[in-house]
């Protein structure tokens, strides 16, 4: 597994994981439980990881996701 991103917001981590899974990437969230038990999530971020063989495809999808304008209403 390769960690591609770290999140201090577990909700955003879940949204990004769902986006990757919808595109057939076997994304997992690591340290979810640990971050919930810390006083501040910044101390232990939620990590998004994918299998090594899907790293390139996942990075490409994440780049698309991160540059797509979001509805701010």
Residue pairs with C-beta under 8 A, 6 or more apart in sequence:
1 28
1 30
1 49
1 50
1 51
1 52
2 49
2 50
2 51
2 52
2 55
3 30
3 47
3 48
3 49
4 48
4 49
4 50
4 55
4 58
4 59
4 62
5 13
5 16
5 47
5 48
5 62
6 45
6 46
6 47
6 48
7 13
7 16
7 45
7 46
7 47
7 48
8 35
8 41
8 42
8 45
8 46
9 41
10 29
10 32
10 35
10 36
10 41
10 46
13 29
13 32
13 46
13 48
14 29
16 27
16 48
16 62
16 65
17 27
17 28
17 29
17 48
19 61
19 65
20 27
20 48
20 50
20 58
20 61
20 62
21 27
23 57
23 61
25 50
25 54
25 57
25 58
25 61
26 50
26 51
26 54
27 48
27 49
27 50
27 58
28 48
28 49
28 50
29 46
29 47
29 48
29 49
30 46
30 47
30 48
30 49
31 44
31 45
31 46
31 47
32 46
34 44
35 41
35 43
35 44
35 45
35 46
38 44
50 58
